[in-house]
Amino acid sequence: MSLIPNALRLLGALLFTAAVPAAHAAAPDKVLIVVSGEGRGQGKTRPGYEFDELSQAWLIFKANGLEVDVASPQGGAVEPDTYNAQEPFNAALLADADAMRTLASTRSTREVKSADYAAIYVVGGKGAMFDLPRDTALASLLADAHTRGAVIGAVCHGPAALVDVTLADGRSLVAGKAMTGFTLEEETVFGKRWAKEFPWQLEDALRARGAQWQEAPLMMPKVVVDGRLVTGQNPYSTPGVAEAIVRALGREPATRTPWRDELTMALAAQARAGDVRGVAEALARDKDRYHVDLLGLLGYYQAQAAERDEDVRHALALMQLAMPYMAQPQLKLGAAEAHLRLREHAQARALVQQVLAGKPDMAEAKALLQRIDG
C-alpha cells in the first residue's frame, strides 16, 4: 500500500507560523519554478521531481496573475516521477500547450537572472536531493534573489536546494530561519529506496545549519513562513506554499475551489481535533467529494510511525473512518495492529477474523492472529 500513489498529492488545513511581508523585487509579476533534472524512467531508474507539486503551484501562480518560467540544473526536458494524469490539477496543466512547451525546454539555472523574478519556488521530489544541492549556479541564484528582496519558496524535498546557500556576508540563508520540509519520520516511512544515497537527510542538514525546524504529524500539511522564506513539509503542503508566496508578493490569493486531496486532508485534521463524528457524517453525505483511500492510508502509515498511544488512536480513527469505503484487507490488518498496540485484543481479533473469512490462506492475517492469541 502506498500513501503517495505515484506523485505524492496535496493538502488542506495549513499551519502558518508568521505574517508574510510583501516583497520588493524588481519583477513583481514573474515566478521562477525550479525542478530537478535527475529523473529517469518515471522515477524507477532515477528519482525526479513531483509533478503534483509543480502543477498545483503553477495553476495558483497563473490564477493570481503571475508569469511562470521553469529552470533546472542542466536545462532542457525534465522528467517527473510517475503521477496521476487524471487528477484535475495535473490534467489542467497537461492541457496547457504553453506549459508543456516550457517543460520540454526548461532554462538552465546558469542562464537565468535573479533580477527577473519576484519569487523562486523549488519543487520537491527525491531527485531534488541529488542535483539541486550540488548546483552552484542555483545556490548563487537563490542567494542573489534573496538579497534583492525576492520571495524564496520550497516544498517537500525542495528545501534541499537551500541547505548550502551562503549570502554575501557569509551567513547561511537558512540560519535562524523557521523552516520545514520532508521530515526524518516521513523519510523513514517513504524513503527506503533512495534515502541511503542522499548526501544527507534533509531535516538533519537544515538543523545543522541553524534552521529552526518545525513539523506536523506524518504527511499532514504544514506551511512555515519566516519573512520572505516559505517552506512546506510535504506534497500536501503545496497549495499552501503557493498561496503564501502569492501573499508575500502583496496579493490576496484568488478564491478557488479546493482540490479533493485538500478537502480530504482538512477532514483528517478535523478528525485529529476530535470531531470524528463530523467527518463520518461528511463522508456519508458525499464520499466522492473526498479521496477516501487517502484518509485510510494516512491512518495506516501514521499508525506505523506512532510512538504514543494517543497517536495510535488518531491513526486508528482515520482507518475506521475509511474502512466502510475501502475493501483492501491490509487496512483492516493495519487497524487490528493498532488495536493490539492499544491492548484491545478482542477488537483486533475480530478484524483479523473478518479478513480470514474472505482470505483464509492469507499468511499475514494468520501470523497476526497468532500474535493476538499468543
Secondary structure by P-SEA (a helix, b strand, c coil): cccccccccccccccccccccccccccccbbbbbbbcccccccccbbbbbaaaaaaaaaaaaaabbbbbbbccccccccccccccccaaaaaaaacaaaaaaaabbbbccccccccccbbbbbbcccccccccccaaaaaaaaaaaaabbbbbbcccccccccccccccccccccccccccccaaaaaaccccccccccccaaaaaaaacccccccccccbbbbbcccbbbbccccaaaaaaaaaaaaacccccbbbbcaaaaaaaaaaaaaacaaaaaaaaaaacccccaaaaaaaaaaaaaaacccaaaaaaaaaaaaaaccccccaaaaaaaaaaaaaacaaaaaaaaaaaaaacccccaaaaaaaaaaac
